[in-house]
Amino acid sequence: MAAFQPSLECDNISNIHSDQTDSDLIQKTDERYIETLPNLPKGKGWMTEHLVQFQGFWLTPNAALKNLMWVQDHFKPRPTDIFLASFPKSGTTWLKALIFATVNRTRYGFADHPLLTTGPHDCFPFLDAHLQEKDRSRFDLDRFPSPRLLSIHIPYILLPNSMTDHQSCRFVYICRDPKDVLVSKWLFLNKLRPKDFPPISLEEAFELFCQGISHYGPFWDHVLGYWEASLETPEKILFLKYEDLKKEPLVVVKRLGDFLGYPFSLEEESKGVVEEIVKLCSFENLSTLEVNKSYLTTEMVERLDEITYEKLLGSGLVFGS
């Protein structure tokens, strides 16, 4: 779907030039992709037939890998860009809505807010899905007004220096207990798995997840990359846990406002603006993000907890039980 952005007028000449430039860049990405793909290790896919390992992480070959290469080679960040980063199925949709509502709270009324009709994914598009847009002219990043709100699943270590070295860009990262991520991801990707592929069992998904073979995995490397970067540059990366957002959404929303440069005034707080934002975004809350841990056996829970403990040991990052 195309991103929800205010329309900007431009003449036909600039449109043609933009289309030609975009096509040239995509062709360069295609050339790099074709040259690189045959040499990459393969692993079993959850949604596709297989995943490929690229620079230490597992990606779908036709979508995620090509999109990542485009971002690495051609994306030009702005100082005002705001990126929401996450491992898939970590509470991304809910946080998209909260950030969009916080940043745009003086622009839209709560009664007729775009989130009520458009949805978080259109208001806050995935940067690493740019090449999948059928009509890329409607996803022209150069024409997006600032601040651009862009979502990514790309691991921090794979981001281009233009994004990680720019001191003005802001990242919000959300992580989630890996047990919930596993089950949510398994349920979600099985629905998207082609009908001619047999469903992947929870036991098989569990083994692949433990080995790190999952979309944008290994999970622990993904989380640690942003965690360690947030410790080094806390003014640039806000690291959040889904469990904290679920427990204290008002506190988290106020933290978001402060971090992103849109702090809530005392008058706004007294008028209940923070509560209104949380209420507005609650339609994406527990009904779609809650996962029943009973899918996992006791042995599975214990093994994942043990792996998580070992992987995160010494980092200072812990997940609740």
C-alpha positions in Angstrom: 0.0 0.0 0.0 1.1 3.5 -0.6 2.2 5.6 2.3 -0.2 8.2 3.7 1.5 11.5 3.1 0.3 15.0 2.2 0.4 15.6 -1.5 3.0 17.9 -2.9 2.8 19.5 -6.3 5.7 19.2 -8.7 5.9 19.7 -12.5 6.0 16.9 -15.0 9.7 17.5 -15.9 10.8 16.9 -12.3 8.5 13.9 -12.1 10.1 12.4 -15.2 13.6 13.1 -13.9 12.7 11.5 -10.6 11.3 8.4 -12.3 14.4 8.0 -14.4 16.8 8.4 -11.5 14.8 5.9 -9.4 14.9 3.4 -12.3 18.7 3.8 -12.6 19.2 3.2 -8.9 16.9 0.2 -8.9 18.9 -1.2 -11.9 22.1 -0.8 -10.0 20.6 -2.6 -7.0 19.4 -5.4 -9.3 22.9 -5.9 -10.7 24.4 -6.2 -7.2 21.6 -8.5 -6.2 22.1 -10.8 -9.2 25.8 -11.0 -8.6 25.6 -11.6 -4.8 22.6 -14.0 -4.5 24.1 -17.3 -5.9 27.0 -17.2 -3.3 24.8 -16.9 -0.2 24.2 -19.7 2.3 20.6 -21.0 2.4 18.3 -22.0 5.2 14.7 -23.1 5.4 12.2 -20.3 5.1 9.1 -19.8 7.3 7.1 -18.0 4.6 9.2 -18.6 1.5 10.9 -21.7 0.4 14.2 -20.6 1.8 16.1 -17.7 3.5 19.6 -16.5 2.6 22.3 -15.4 5.0 23.7 -12.0 4.2 26.3 -10.3 6.3 25.3 -12.4 9.3 21.5 -12.2 9.1 18.8 -14.3 7.4 16.6 -12.6 4.8 14.0 -13.5 2.2 15.9 -13.5 -1.1 13.4 -11.7 -3.4 12.2 -9.0 -1.0 14.2 -8.3 2.1 17.6 -8.8 0.5 17.0 -6.6 -2.5 15.4 -3.9 -0.4 18.3 -3.9 2.0 20.8 -3.5 -0.8 18.8 -0.5 -2.1 18.8 1.1 1.4 22.6 0.4 1.8 23.5 1.8 -1.6 21.0 4.6 -2.3 19.0 5.8 0.6 19.6 9.4 1.7 18.5 10.2 5.2 17.4 13.7 6.4 18.5 15.1 9.7 14.8 15.2 10.8 14.1 11.5 9.9 12.5 9.3 12.6 13.0 5.6 12.2 11.0 2.9 14.1 13.2 -0.2 14.1 12.2 -3.6 15.3 12.5 -7.4 14.9 9.3 -8.6 13.2 6.3 -9.2 15.5 7.6 -7.2 18.4 4.7 -4.7 18.7 5.7 -2.6 15.7 2.1 -1.7 14.6 1.0 -0.4 18.0 4.2 1.8 18.3 3.7 3.1 14.8 0.3 4.4 15.8 1.6 6.0 19.0 4.5 7.7 17.4 2.4 9.0 14.5 -0.2 10.3 16.8 2.4 11.9 19.1 4.3 13.7 16.4 1.1 14.9 14.6 -1.0 15.7 17.6 -1.4 19.4 16.7 -2.3 18.5 13.1 -5.2 16.2 13.4 -8.2 16.0 15.7 -8.9 12.8 17.5 -12.4 12.5 16.2 -11.4 12.3 12.5 -7.8 11.2 12.9 -6.1 9.4 9.9 -5.3 6.4 12.0 -9.1 5.7 12.2 -9.3 5.2 8.5 -5.9 4.8 7.0 -4.1 2.5 9.4 -0.6 2.7 11.0 1.3 0.9 8.1 0.2 3.5 5.6 0.8 6.5 7.9 4.2 5.0 8.9 5.5 3.0 5.9 8.3 0.5 5.8 11.5 1.9 4.2 12.7 -1.6 3.4 9.6 -2.3 1.3 10.2 0.6 -1.1 11.0 -1.7 -4.1 7.8 -3.7 -3.5 5.6 -0.6 -4.2 3.7 -1.2 -7.4 3.4 2.6 -7.9 6.7 4.0 -6.6 5.8 7.5 -7.6 3.4 7.4 -4.6 6.4 6.4 -2.4 8.7 9.1 -3.5 10.8 9.6 -0.4 12.2 12.9 -1.7 8.6 14.3 -1.7 7.7 13.2 1.8 7.4 16.2 4.1 9.6 16.3 7.2 9.8 14.7 9.6 9.6 11.5 7.6 8.3 8.6 9.7 9.9 5.4 8.3 9.8 1.9 9.7 12.6 -0.7 9.3 13.4 -4.3 10.3 17.0 -3.9 9.2 19.6 -4.9 11.8 21.6 -1.9 13.1 24.9 -3.3 11.9 23.6 -3.6 8.3 22.4 0.1 8.1 24.5 2.4 5.9 26.8 4.8 7.6 24.7 7.7 6.3 22.0 6.5 8.8 24.1 5.5 11.8 26.6 8.3 11.7 24.1 11.1 11.2 23.7 12.6 14.7 20.3 14.2 14.0 18.3 11.2 12.9 16.3 9.5 15.6 15.7 5.8 16.1 13.1 4.2 18.3 13.6 0.5 18.8 11.1 -1.9 20.3 11.9 -5.4 21.4 9.8 -8.1 22.9 10.2 -11.4 24.9 11.5 -13.9 22.3 8.9 -16.5 23.4 6.1 -14.2 22.3 8.0 -13.2 19.2 8.4 -16.8 18.2 4.8 -17.7 18.5 3.5 -14.5 17.0 5.9 -14.9 14.0 5.0 -18.6 13.5 1.2 -17.8 13.5 1.6 -14.8 11.2 4.0 -16.3 8.6 2.1 -19.5 8.3 -0.9 -17.5 7.1 1.2 -15.9 4.4 2.9 -19.2 3.4 1.9 -20.2 -0.2 -0.7 -22.9 -0.3 1.5 -25.2 -2.3 4.0 -25.2 0.7 3.0 -27.4 3.6 2.5 -25.4 6.9 5.6 -25.2 9.1 5.1 -26.8 12.4 5.7 -25.0 15.7 8.4 -27.5 16.6 10.2 -26.8 13.3 9.8 -23.1 13.7 11.1 -23.4 17.2 14.3 -25.2 16.1 14.9 -22.7 13.3 14.4 -19.8 15.7 16.8 -21.3 18.2 19.4 -21.6 15.4 18.9 -18.0 14.5 17.3 -18.9 11.1 14.3 -16.6 10.9 13.4 -13.5 9.0 16.0 -10.8 10.0 17.4 -13.3 12.6 19.2 -14.2 14.7 16.8 -12.5 17.1 19.4 -11.9 19.8 21.9 -10.4 17.4 19.2 -8.1 16.1 18.2 -6.9 19.6 21.8 -6.6 20.9 22.8 -4.4 17.9 20.3 -1.7 18.8 20.7 -2.2 22.5 24.5 -1.6 22.4 24.0 1.3 20.0 21.5 2.9 22.4 24.0 2.7 25.2 26.6 4.4 23.1 24.3 7.1 21.7 21.2 7.4 24.0 20.4 10.8 22.4 20.0 9.0 19.0 18.4 5.7 19.9 15.5 5.1 22.3 15.3 1.4 23.3 11.9 0.3 24.4 10.4 -3.0 25.6 7.0 -4.1 24.5 6.3 -5.3 28.0 6.9 -1.9 29.4 4.7 -0.3 26.8 1.9 -2.7 27.6 2.3 -2.1 31.4 2.7 1.7 31.3 1.6 3.2 28.0 1.2 6.7 29.3 4.8 6.8 30.6 6.2 5.4 27.4 4.2 7.9 25.2 5.6 10.8 27.3 9.1 9.4 26.9 8.5 9.2 23.1 7.5 12.9 23.1 10.6 14.0 24.9 13.0 11.9 22.9 11.5 12.8 19.5 11.5 16.6 20.2 7.7 16.8 20.7 7.4 17.0 24.5 4.0 17.3 26.1 3.3 20.6 27.8 1.8 20.8 31.2 -1.4 22.1 29.6 -1.6 19.2 27.3 -1.1 16.7 30.1 -3.7 18.5 32.2 -6.2 18.3 29.3 -5.5 14.5 29.0 -3.8 14.6 25.5 -1.6 11.7 26.4 -4.5 9.6 27.5 -6.3 10.5 24.3 -3.4 9.3 22.2 -3.2 6.0 24.1 -7.0 5.6 23.7 -6.8 6.4 20.0 -4.2 3.8 19.4 -5.7 1.1 21.6 -7.4 -0.6 18.6 -4.0 -2.0 17.8 -3.3 -3.0 21.4 -3.8 -6.3 23.1 -6.4 -7.7 20.7 -3.8 -8.1 18.0 -0.5 -8.3 19.9 -1.3 -10.6 22.8 0.1 -14.1 22.3 -0.9 -17.2 24.3 2.3 -18.7 25.7 0.5 -22.1 26.1 1.6 -22.8 22.5 5.0 -23.5 23.9 5.8 -26.6 26.0 7.7 -26.2 29.3 10.8 -27.6 27.7 10.6 -25.0 24.9 10.2 -22.1 27.3 13.1 -23.3 29.4 15.4 -23.7 26.3 14.5 -20.3 24.9 15.1 -18.7 28.3 18.4 -20.4 28.6 19.5 -19.3 25.1 18.4 -15.7 25.8 20.3 -15.7 29.1 23.5 -16.9 27.4 23.2 -14.6 24.4 22.5 -11.5 26.5 24.9 -12.3 29.4 26.9 -9.2 30.3 25.0 -6.8 28.0 22.8 -5.4 30.8 19.6 -6.3 28.8 17.1 -8.6 30.4 13.6 -9.8 29.6 11.0 -10.4 32.2 9.7 -13.9 32.9 
